[in-house]
Structure formats: C-alpha cells, structure tokens
Amino acid sequence: GNPELPTAVNITWSSINFKTILQWQPKPTGYFYTVEIHGQTSDTKKKCILTSETECDVTDALRDVRETYTAHILSEAPSEMDNFEEPPFAVSEKFTPYSQTVLGRPEIQNYTQKGSKLNVVFQDPLTPYTFPNGSFQSIRDIFQDDLEYKLYYWKDQSSGKKDATTKSNTFELSVDSTKNYCFYIQGIVPSRRENRNGQESTVLCTSVGRNILDEYGAEVFIIIAVIAIAVITLAIVLSVFLCKRKKAKSAREKEPLNGV
C-alpha cells in the first residue's frame, strides 16, 4: 500500500434498532476514505466511496443481522493521481447486529389505572429494514420470541420499585387503588451475554384520585400552617399595639393644659 497516506484510527460501531453508523478518525486532508464491509459468508460491499467524512451509514450493508462483519476503511489518493498500488486500510473490530445493536426506547401509547388494575399499552421500536410491501420491520419482527419487555413501577413519591415482564405489548398489573403509580419500560434480549437491556422509555405517572396532599406532601402543609399562625399572631400583636397607642394618645388629649 501507499505508506504516505494515513490510515483510520478509533474505529467504532454505533447501532440502535439496527441503524448502524461507522465512525473513525482523522479528518482527511488531500485524500479520501472508502468503506468496505466484509461478512464471514457474504460478499464484500462498498459504502461511502471516496468520502471526505469520518462516518458512514452502513445499515443496508448489514441486512443479514446474524452475520458477523468487519469494516475495512481504505485511505485513497485523489482519482487524478495515478496510483496502481492497493490503498492502505484499517480494520475495525467485529460486529454482529443481532447481538450488539442497542434496543431503542419503547413508545408508551396508552395507560389507565381503574380501581386496582394498571394497564399499559406500548409499541415496539421500528428498524430501518422493510418488508416487501414497504412497511418497516419492528425489533419484534427480527428478535421474535427472543425479545421481552420489563416494566418497572412504584408508588408515586415512593422509592420501593417492583417489576413485571411480558412478551406481548401490554401490561396488566394489580396495584393499590388509593395510590398513584409511576413506571417506565425497557426491552430485553435475555439470550445476550452483554448489552441485554435496552433504552428506558419516558417515565409516566397515573393521576387517578390525586389530591393536593398527594401532589405536594404533608411537609408543605405544615410549613403553610406555621406561616399562617405567624401572620395571625403578628396581626394580633400589631392590633393590640395600635389600640394601646390610640388610647394613650386619647388620654393625653383630655389632660388640661398647664398654666392656663
């Protein structure tokens, strides 16, 4: 290869819900990069040919998600320069989408707390891959029975946390009908050795039967009561003071003038 051209360093794979970006350094000056994706059993695919960027979306080159891939990042001279030598390149670490892509956060579509039942309905994250009809595949379409979800829930303003697991898109939990609950969901692939837990959804809380005491806590009411008592006491003291002052002034006005 051409020893004068720098090769890529700090090569990393970044993948969420099978959308995969390859990143590296340094920014090229006077040369370009070309990415080659090599699978163990699949043909080599070229991506981001002669790019001056230091990242490349390689999602559509990784459609066999159970395949293990490596990326070769070639450092290439400008096309007008005659160079018949094979360009120098750097090789990434191995990457298997099925076992390494991060599960994105689920979207909670609906939740209700009726009596002692808390029901939560959520949606699987979508992937960039499509069916023949053009609709996007979800992570469940790829992982199938290897995917499950865990819901963590707790009484509002409490630190005690419980959890429940499902392989469907709904949770139905038995809860205390007099309390409100907060919760979040995350996907899990139990067969993985690493990176088993996905991103956490937004934390949501129910509001059934919520009152001011639930909202602000007893401490706030104690503070308000103390302030109210202090204001009332101050008003009484001030009223007594003003009343005595008025009486004293009235008494002085009634006294006869000396020397008259």
C-alpha positions as CSV (number, residue, x, y, z in Angstrom):
1,G,0.0,0.0,0.0
2,N,0.9,3.7,-0.1
3,P,2.7,4.4,3.1
4,E,2.3,8.1,2.7
5,L,-1.4,8.1,3.4
6,P,-2.6,7.9,7.0
7,T,-5.0,5.1,7.9
8,A,-8.1,5.4,10.0
9,V,-7.9,5.1,13.8
10,N,-10.5,4.9,16.7
11,I,-13.0,3.0,14.5
12,T,-16.3,2.5,16.3
13,W,-19.7,0.9,15.5
14,S,-22.8,2.8,16.7
15,S,-26.1,0.9,16.3
16,I,-29.6,1.5,17.7
17,N,-32.5,-0.6,16.5
18,F,-30.2,-1.9,13.7
19,K,-29.5,1.5,12.3
20,T,-25.7,1.3,12.2
21,I,-23.2,4.1,11.8
22,L,-19.4,3.5,11.4
23,Q,-17.2,6.3,12.8
24,W,-13.4,6.9,12.7
25,Q,-10.7,9.5,12.8
26,P,-8.8,11.6,11.5
27,K,-10.4,14.1,9.1
28,P,-8.7,13.5,5.7
29,T,-6.6,16.2,4.0
30,G,-5.5,15.5,0.4
31,Y,-7.0,12.0,0.4
32,F,-10.4,10.2,0.8
33,Y,-11.9,7.2,2.5
34,T,-13.8,4.2,1.1
35,V,-15.6,1.7,3.4
36,E,-15.7,-2.0,2.6
37,I,-18.0,-4.2,4.7
38,H,-16.7,-7.8,4.9
39,G,-19.0,-10.6,6.1
40,Q,-17.9,-14.1,7.1
41,T,-20.2,-15.6,4.5
42,S,-21.5,-12.7,2.4
43,D,-20.0,-10.7,-0.4
44,T,-17.9,-7.6,0.2
45,K,-20.0,-4.3,-0.1
46,K,-18.5,-0.9,-0.7
47,K,-20.1,2.1,1.1
48,C,-19.3,5.9,1.2
49,I,-16.9,5.7,-1.7
50,L,-14.2,8.4,-1.8
51,T,-15.7,10.3,1.1
52,S,-14.1,13.1,3.0
53,E,-16.4,12.4,6.0
54,T,-15.4,10.3,9.0
55,E,-18.6,8.4,9.4
56,C,-20.7,6.2,7.2
57,D,-24.2,4.8,7.4
58,V,-23.7,1.1,6.7
59,T,-27.2,-0.1,7.7
60,D,-28.2,-1.6,4.3
61,A,-24.9,-3.5,4.1
62,L,-25.8,-5.4,7.3
63,R,-29.1,-6.9,6.3
64,D,-28.2,-10.4,7.5
65,V,-28.3,-9.3,11.1
66,R,-26.9,-12.6,12.4
67,E,-23.8,-12.3,10.3
68,T,-20.6,-11.1,11.8
69,Y,-18.9,-8.2,9.9
70,T,-15.7,-6.3,9.8
71,A,-15.1,-2.9,8.1
72,H,-12.1,-2.1,6.1
73,I,-11.6,1.7,5.8
74,L,-9.4,2.4,2.8
75,S,-7.3,5.6,2.5
76,E,-7.3,6.5,-1.2
77,A,-5.5,9.2,-3.1
78,P,-7.5,11.6,-5.4
79,S,-8.6,10.0,-8.7
80,E,-6.4,12.2,-10.8
81,M,-3.3,10.8,-9.2
82,D,-2.0,7.6,-10.9
83,N,-1.6,5.0,-8.1
84,F,-1.7,1.3,-9.0
85,E,-0.8,0.1,-5.5
86,E,-3.5,-1.2,-3.2
87,P,-4.6,1.6,-0.9
88,P,-3.7,1.2,2.8
89,F,-6.6,0.4,5.1
90,A,-7.5,-0.1,8.7
91,V,-9.7,-2.9,10.0
92,S,-12.5,-2.5,12.6
93,E,-13.4,-4.8,15.4
94,K,-16.0,-7.5,14.6
95,F,-19.7,-6.5,14.8
96,T,-22.8,-8.7,14.9
97,P,-26.0,-6.6,14.7
98,Y,-28.2,-9.3,16.3
99,S,-26.2,-9.4,19.4
100,Q,-24.8,-5.9,19.6
101,T,-27.3,-3.3,18.3
102,V,-28.9,-1.3,21.2
103,L,-32.6,-1.7,21.7
104,G,-34.2,1.7,21.5
105,R,-36.8,3.1,23.9
106,P,-40.3,1.7,23.6
107,E,-43.2,4.2,23.0
108,I,-46.0,4.1,25.5
109,Q,-49.2,4.5,23.6
110,N,-51.8,4.4,26.4
111,Y,-52.1,3.7,30.1
112,T,-55.0,3.6,32.5
113,Q,-55.5,2.9,36.2
114,K,-59.0,1.7,37.1
115,G,-59.5,0.6,40.6
116,S,-56.8,-1.9,41.4
117,K,-55.7,-2.5,37.8
118,L,-53.0,-0.6,35.9
119,N,-53.0,-1.3,32.2
120,V,-50.1,-0.1,29.9
121,V,-50.0,-0.5,26.1
122,F,-46.8,0.3,24.2
123,Q,-45.3,0.0,20.8
124,D,-42.1,-1.9,19.6
125,P,-39.3,0.4,18.2
126,L,-39.1,0.2,14.4
127,T,-35.9,-0.7,12.4
128,P,-34.7,0.8,9.1
129,Y,-35.4,-2.6,7.4
130,T,-38.7,-3.0,5.5
131,F,-41.0,-5.8,4.3
132,P,-41.7,-6.3,0.6
133,N,-44.7,-4.1,0.9
134,G,-42.6,-1.2,2.2
135,S,-43.7,-1.2,5.8
136,F,-40.9,-1.0,8.4
137,Q,-40.0,-4.1,10.5
138,S,-40.1,-3.7,14.2
139,I,-37.4,-5.2,16.5
140,R,-40.0,-7.8,17.4
141,D,-40.2,-8.9,13.8
142,I,-36.4,-9.6,14.0
143,F,-36.0,-10.9,17.6
144,Q,-39.4,-12.7,17.7
145,D,-39.6,-14.9,20.9
146,D,-36.1,-13.7,21.9
147,L,-37.5,-10.3,22.9
148,E,-39.3,-9.4,26.1
149,Y,-40.1,-6.3,27.9
150,K,-39.8,-5.3,31.6
151,L,-41.9,-2.7,33.3
152,Y,-40.6,-1.1,36.5
153,Y,-43.3,0.6,38.6
154,W,-43.5,2.2,42.1
155,K,-46.0,4.2,44.2
156,D,-45.8,7.9,43.4
157,Q,-43.3,9.6,45.8
158,S,-42.0,6.2,47.0
159,S,-38.6,4.6,46.4
160,G,-39.8,1.0,46.5
161,K,-39.7,-0.4,42.9
162,K,-41.3,-3.5,41.5
163,D,-41.1,-5.0,38.1
164,A,-43.1,-7.2,35.7
165,T,-42.2,-9.0,32.4
166,T,-44.2,-9.6,29.2
167,K,-43.6,-10.9,25.7
168,S,-46.6,-9.0,24.4
169,N,-47.2,-5.3,24.0
170,T,-49.4,-4.9,27.1
171,F,-49.0,-5.0,30.9
172,E,-51.9,-5.6,33.4
173,L,-50.8,-5.1,37.0
174,S,-52.6,-5.3,40.3
175,V,-52.0,-2.1,42.3
176,D,-53.3,-0.2,45.3
177,S,-56.4,1.6,44.1
178,T,-55.8,4.5,46.5
179,K,-52.3,5.3,45.2
180,N,-50.9,6.7,42.0
181,Y,-48.1,4.9,40.3
182,C,-45.1,5.9,38.1
183,F,-43.5,3.5,35.6
184,Y,-41.2,3.0,32.6
185,I,-40.5,0.2,30.2
186,Q,-37.4,-1.3,28.5
187,G,-36.8,-4.1,26.0
188,I,-34.6,-7.0,26.9
189,V,-32.9,-9.8,24.9
190,P,-32.2,-12.5,27.5
191,S,-30.0,-14.6,25.2
192,R,-27.4,-11.9,25.0
193,R,-24.3,-12.1,27.2
194,E,-23.8,-8.3,27.0
195,N,-26.0,-5.4,26.2
196,R,-29.1,-7.3,27.3
197,N,-31.1,-4.3,28.4
198,G,-32.4,-1.6,26.0
199,Q,-33.0,2.1,26.5
200,E,-35.6,3.1,29.0
201,S,-38.9,4.7,28.0
202,T,-40.2,8.0,29.3
203,V,-41.3,7.8,33.0
204,L,-45.1,8.4,33.2
205,C,-47.3,8.6,36.3
206,T,-51.0,8.0,36.8
207,S,-53.2,10.7,38.3
208,V,-56.4,8.8,39.4
209,G,-57.7,10.2,42.7
210,R,-54.8,12.5,43.1
211,N,-55.3,15.3,45.7
212,I,-53.3,18.2,46.9
213,L,-51.8,16.2,49.7
214,D,-50.5,13.6,47.2
215,E,-49.2,16.4,44.9
216,Y,-47.3,18.4,47.5
217,G,-46.9,16.2,50.6
218,A,-47.7,16.9,54.2
219,E,-44.5,18.9,54.8
220,V,-45.7,21.7,52.6
221,F,-49.0,22.0,54.6
222,I,-47.1,22.1,57.9
223,I,-45.0,25.0,56.6
224,I,-48.1,26.8,55.3
225,A,-49.8,26.3,58.7
226,V,-46.7,27.7,60.6
227,I,-46.6,30.7,58.3
228,A,-50.4,31.3,58.8
229,I,-50.1,31.1,62.6
230,A,-47.2,33.5,62.5
231,V,-49.1,36.0,60.3
232,I,-52.2,35.8,62.6
233,T,-50.0,36.3,65.7
234,L,-48.3,39.3,64.2
235,A,-51.7,40.8,63.2
236,I,-53.0,40.3,66.8
237,V,-49.8,41.8,68.3
238,L,-49.9,44.8,65.9
239,S,-53.7,45.3,66.6
240,V,-53.1,45.4,70.4
241,F,-50.1,47.7,70.0
242,L,-52.1,50.1,67.8
243,C,-55.1,50.0,70.2
244,K,-52.9,50.9,73.2
245,R,-51.2,53.7,71.3
246,K,-54.6,55.1,70.4
247,K,-55.8,55.0,73.9
248,A,-52.7,56.7,75.2
249,K,-53.0,59.5,72.7
250,S,-56.6,60.0,73.6
251,A,-55.7,60.2,77.3
252,R,-53.1,62.9,76.6
253,E,-55.5,65.0,74.6
254,K,-58.0,65.0,77.6
255,E,-55.4,66.3,80.1
256,P,-55.8,70.1,80.9
257,L,-53.1,72.4,79.6
258,N,-50.6,73.5,82.3
259,G,-50.5,77.2,83.1
260,V,-53.9,78.0,81.7
